[in-house]
Amino acid sequence: MKINERTNGGKATRWPVLEPPAQRTPKTHRPNLLKRRPWHVLEAPTGELPAVDAEEAMGPQLPDEATVNFVLDLSLRIGEVQMSSGAGASDVTATIIAIANALGLPHCEVDVIFTSITVTCHRGTDLSPVTALRVVRSRSLDYTRLTETEKLVRKIVRGHMGAEQAQTELERITSAPHPYPRWVATLAWGGVAAFITILLGGGFDIALVAFVISGVIDRIGRFVNRYSLPFFFQQVIGGLVATLSAMAVVSSGVMTTDRPTLVVAAALTVLLSGLSTVSAVQDAITGYNVTAAGRTMETVLMSAGLIAGVVLALRIAVLLELPLTPLPEVTGSTPQDLPLVVIGGAGASACFALASYSKMRAMLVAAAAGTIGAAVYGGLMLAKLDGVSSSAIAATLVGFCGGVLARRLGVTPLVVAVSGITPLLPGLSTYRGLYQIGVEATGNFSTLMTAVAIGLALAAGVVLGEWLAQPVRTGLGRLERRFAGPRMAGPLELTERSLE
């Protein structure tokens, strides 16, 4: 930099004069990639590539192999508990990935196909991946076990519990007996049938008979289950016993009511309540088509067993010329019947939660969900809306309320959703359709198809309500990251998986 001087009125003024910048070396010519010909794109580069140290491993830095196997086994066992309790494949996948990330496995891939769970942990370029598989052999409705497992998952994800402590806690959860004796569950199944009879407009005498018959069906099912009889034949026995019992009651003249077949409708609703329709629809919506197909096939097979039992009983009555139970008519409800509908819905949901070995808090939340669903359904039916639409709207509201309130109250949303829609299951429509097929000469399938449509509407409504509850539950901030699909089990935290 040079200093230039100038005289101004006897004073010298100085200001800097900047020299021109030094000449820069010309840049290396870079070809325009947009003007390259297609065959140029396929050519290998001729320039020198940076050398890669072959001895340096690329990928995540993982713990030793024993720890990897330990974490994968823990994750698979937790996923097995969720899968056997009816959780969706997306929930199981998200749970396993979250547990693996929290315990030091940064990148795992999970594959769930209804009867098995496979997890693969990638260990970089030098080490081969570690793959673990676990088969889901048994399924049970123990919602206390599912809820305790959910609490364990939250502790692991939030860093409050290590792998060894979690393994010990999981062993305690899975080996613990049911919180209630089996006879309590039998009484609860009878209570479900009794309250559904009240919801359908039956009297207390019909409710008492439905209570006894459903309890007998449950005990018969538990007896034949000791000999590993497939569930298909157990459904056949249930439908056969329910229908023949109603015919015996009609022929004996014990009840003076003109709607004795409500006993069969209530028993069929109890037998339909254990099916995994909600999980099948959730898997189909979230893209787990193989698992959805497996659950759907299971639901269809169990329903076919129930249909076979009812039709067989009706055929036996025709051959023996027994007095047939009349076809139950769907009577219109009045505003005065709405309180009984609400009571029936609340009681049936609470009894279903009790029959599934839920604790008191879950029972109360399930009763609230059943109250909301029955009230909305009864109100829409009073407004002359069709049964399919009324069921879908009521189920959506049940799923929404369950998704918003269940986790805050320490209850798994799946428990609330399945219990809340139990009173709305199409037991009466199913029996009407089977009666028309098995007894009447017309063989009309429209009523049975309506029952199928109601079942699908209930399942889809619950899944939609859970999805709509996500922004309300997690806050409206960063809304675009919160819609991760309907989640009825597992952690809510979204995990960002990166291969470092």
N, C-alpha and C positions, 0 to 999 in steps of 0.2 A: 504494500500500500504506500503511495506517495502522497506528500502533503504539498498542496499548491497554495501560494500566497498572492494576495491582491491588495493594493493600496486603495483605501477608501476614506478620503478626508484626513489623510495623515495617519490613519490607523491601518494596520495590516490585518486583513481577514484571512483566516485559514479554514479550509474545508478539505475533507478527504476526497481524493480522487481514486476510485476503484479501478484497479487494473482488470483487464478482461480475464475471464477465467481460463485456466489452462485447458488446452485442447484435450478432450476425452478420447480415449482409444475407441475406435469404431467397434460397434457391437457385432457379435457373431450373427451371421445371417440365419434367421429362423424361418423355415418354410411355413407357408400358410396351409394348415391342415385341412381347411375347408375346401381348398382347391385340389386336393389329392384325388387321384383316380381310384376307383374301387379296388383295382388290383394292387395299388400301392398300399392300401390299408392292410391287406393280407400279408405284405412282405415283412420279414423280420427286420428290426432296426439294426443298422450297421455300426452305430456308435458304441462306445464302451459303456457297459452297465456297471453300477456300483457292486463291488464284491460283497458277498454275504458270508459271514462267518458260519461255517457249517457246524461248528461246535456249540454255537449259541442257540438255545431252544427258543422257539417262537410260540407264543400263546400264553395262557394264564399260568401263573405260578400257583400250583395246587399243593395241598398237604400230601403226606405220604399215602401209599396205596391202602393201608389198613384203615386210615381215617376216611378216605373216600368211600370204601365199602361200608363202613359203619354209618356214614351219613345217608348213603343211598338206601340202605336197609331201613333206617328210621323213616325216611321220606315215603318209601313204599308201604310200610306198615300203616302209616297215617292215611295214605291214600286208599288203602284197602278198607279201613274203617269207614271212611266217607263213602266209598263206592258201595259197600254192602248196606249202608243206611239209606241209599237212594239219592245221593248227591250226583249232580251232573258231571259229565266228563270235563267240561271247561273248568268247573270248580276244583276238581281233583288235579287237573293239570296246573292251574295257577297256584294251588297250595304246595305242590311238590317243588315247583320252581322257586317259590318264595322261601321255602325251608332250605333248599340247597344253597341259594344265594346267601341266606343269613348265616349258614354254617360253613361258608368258605368255598363253595363250589360255584364259580362265577358263570359257568355256561353248561346247562344241561338241557337235553331234549327229552320230552315226555310223550309217550304214545299210549292212549287208553282205548281199548277195544272191548268194553263191556265185561268180559270175563278175565282180563289180564291187564296189568300195568307194566310198561317197560320204560326204564329211565337210562339214558346214556350220558355219561359225563366226558366231555372232551378235555384232553390233557395236553394240548399243544401238538407240535410236530414231531417231537422225539419219542413221546409215549403214546401207546395205543389207547383208544377210548375204553372206558370201563362201563359195561352194560349190566344192568340188574333187571330181573323179571320177577313179578309176583302175581299169582293167580288168585282171583276172587272166587272162592268156592262156595261160600255161604252168604245168605242175605237175611237180615233180621231187622225188625223195627224196634230198636232200642235207642230212643232219642236222647236219653240221658248220656249214653256213651258217646253219641255224636256231639252233644253240647260240650261235654268235658274235653273231647278231642279238639273242638274249636278253640276253647280257652288255651289249651296247650300250644296250638299253632300260633296264636297271638303272642304268647310269651316268647316263643322261639324267634318269630319275625322281629319283634321289638328288642331283641337282644337281652332279655331277662333270664334266659335259661340256655345252658349249653347242651351239647349233643348227649353226653352221658346222663345228665339229669333228665333230659327229655325221654331218653330210652327207658329209664326207670319209671317215670311217670306214665308213659304209654303202657308199659307192662302192667302197672296197677290198674289202669282204666280198662284195658281189654280183659283182664282176668277177674275183675270184680263181678259179683253176681248182680242180677237185676235188682233195682231198688225196691221192688214190690214182689210179693209172692205171685205165682201164676194164677191162683184163684182170683186175685184182685183184677188181673187182666181179663179173665173170663167174665167177671161181673161188669167190667167196663165195656166189653163188646156187647153184652146184653143191654147195657145202658144206651149205647149208640143206637141199637135197633129200636128201643123204646122211645127215645126222643125223636127219631126220624118218623116213627108212626104218628106221634103227636104233630110233627111238622106237616105231614101229609093229610091231617084232618081226622085221624082216628081217635077213638076214645081211649080211656085209661085201661079198659079191659083188653082191648087189642094190644095196647102197649105192653101190658103184663105178659100176654101170650108171646109177643115178639121177643121180649126180654128172655123168657125161658127157652124158646126155640134157638135163639142165637147163642145163648150160653151152652146149650147142648151141642150145637154145631162146632163151637170152638173146642169143647172137650173131646169130641170125636176126632177133630183135626189133629189135636195134640197127641191123641192115642195112636193114630195111624202114622203120624210123623216119626214115632219111635222106631218104626220098622222101615223107615226111609222110603215111604210111598211117595212117588212123584207128585208135585203140587197140582198137576193137571187132574189127576184122579181125586185129589182132595177137594178140588173145586167141583168135580162131578158129584161127589158125596154130599157136599154142602148144598148144592142146588136141589138134589134129589130129596134130602131130608127136609129142607125148608118147604118145598112144594107139597110133599106127602103129608107133612105135619099140618099145613093149612087145610088140606082136604079132610084129614081126620077130625080137625076142629069143626069144620062145617057139617060133616056127617053126624057128629055127636050132638050137635045142637047146644054146645056149651055157651056160645056167644049168640046174642040176639041181633047183632049189628048186620047191616046189609053190605058191609065192606070188609069181609074177613081176609081178602087177599092182600090187604095192606101188610099182613104179617110176612108174606112172601116178598113183597117189595122192600120192606125194611131189612129182611135177611139178605136179599141180593145186594142192597146198598152196603151192608157190612162186608160181604165178600168182595165187592168191587173196590172197597176203600184201600185195600192193601196193594193195589196194582200201581206200577211206576209210570203212570201216564204223564205226570208233570215232568219227570226227568227225561222221558222220551222226547217230548215236545221241546224241552230246553236244549237237548243235544242236537236235535234237528235244526233248530233256529241258529245255534252257535256254530254249526258247521261240522260237528262230529257225527257224520252220517253212518259210519259203521256201528258206533255205539247206539245211535238212535234206532238203527234197524234191529239190533239185538234186543233192546228194550221193547220196541214195538212188537216184535215177534213174541216175546214173553207175555206181553199184555194180551195180544190176540189169542195166544194159546190158553192163558188162564180164563179169558172170557169164553173161549170155545168150550172149555170144560164146564163152566157154569151153565152155558146154554145147553150142553148135552144133558146135564143133570136135570134141568127144569123140563126140557122136552121129553126126556125119558119118563119122568114122573107123570106128565100129562098123558103120555101114551099108555102107561100102565093103568091110569084111571079110566081111559076110554075102553081098553080091553076088558077090564074087570067091571065095567059099568058102575063105577063109583060116582057119587054125586060130585060133579065138578064145581070148583069155585067159580063164581061168575067173574067175567072180565071186569076189572076195576075201571071205573070211569074217572076221568080227571075233572073234578068239580071246581068251579070257579070260587076263588076266595073272596071274602068280604073284608072291609076295614076292621070289623070286630075280630076276625081271625088272625090279624097281623101280630098281636102280642103272643099268641100261641106259636106262630111261625118263628118269631124271634127267640122264644124260650126253647123251642125244639132245636133251632140252629146252635144256640149257645151250649146247650147240654150235650148235643151230639159231638160237637168239636172238642169240648172238654173231656168227654168220655173217650174219644179216639186218642187224644193225647195221653190219657191215663193208660189206655190199653197198649200204647207204644212206649210205656215206661218213662213218661216225662215227669219231671218234678213239679212242685206246686206253682212256681212262677211261670213255667212254660204252659201249664194247664190254664192259668188265668189269662195269659196272652192269647192262647188258642180259643178260649171261650169268647174273648172280645172280638177276635177275628170272625168266629162263627156268628156272633151277634150282628156284626156289620154286614157280612155276606147275606144272611137270611133276611135282614131288614131291607136291604137294597133289592134283593130278588123278589121279596113279597111286595114291595112298593111298585116295582116295575110290572109285575104280573097284574096288580090292581089297575095299572095304567094301560092294560090290554096289550102289552108288548109280548112278542113270542118268547118261547122258552129258551131258545138258543141265544138270542140277543140278551135276554135278561141274565142268563148264566154267565155269559162272557163279561158283561159289565160288572156284575157282582164279583166275579173272580178277579177282575182287574183291580177293583178297589181293595180286595183282600190282599192281593200281592203288593199293592202300593203301601198300604198301612203296615203290612208285615215287614217290608223292606225298610221303611222309615223308622219304625219303633222297635222292631225285634232286637236288633243289635245293641241299641241303647239300653235295653232291658236285660241284656245278657242271654238272649234266646236266639237260636239259629233260625233264619227266615224260612228255611225249608220246613221246619216243624210247624210254624204258623201257617204257611201256605197250604200244606197238605191237610192239616186239621181244619182249616177254615173252609175248604171247599168240600169236605166230606158230607155235610148235610145236603149239598146241592147235587150230589151224584145221581144219575138217572136210574135209580132202582125201579121206580114205578113204570117208567117208559120201557125199560128193558123187559120187565115181565109182561107188559101189554104186547110188545112185539113178539116175544116168544109164545105167548098164548095164541096170537093170531096165526103163527106159523105151525104150531103143534096141534091145535085143536080145530080151528076154523078151516073150512074148505078153500077159502080164498087165497090163503098163503101170502098175505100182504106184508112186504118187507119195509114199508115206508116208516112205520112206527119204530122199528129196530134201528133204521138208519138215523132217525131223529135222535135216538138215545146215543148213538155213536157221535153225532154232531155235537150234542150237549157235552159229552165227555171231552172232546177235542177243544170245544170253546172254553171249558173250565181250565184246562191245562194251559192253553195259549194265553188266556186272560191273566193267569197268575204270573207267567213269565213276562208278559208286557208290563204288568204292574210293578214287578221288581225292577225292570229296566227304567221305568219312569221315576222310580224312587231314588235313583242314584244321585242326580244333581241336588235333590232336596236333602239327602242324607249327608253328602260330602261337602255341601256348600256350593254356591253358584260361581265361585271364583275358579278360573281355569277350567271352564266347563268342557272345552274340547278334549281334555285329557281324561275326563271322568267317565265318559261313556265307553266302558270296556266290555259291554255285554251283560246280560242278566246274571247275577251272582247270588246264589242262595246258600252257599257254604264257602268256607275258606276265608283267607284274609282279603281285605279290600285294597291294600296298598298295591299300586301298580309298580312292577319291577322293570327296570331298564337293564336288559342283558347286553353286555358288550364283551367282546373277546379282546382282552388287553394283552 
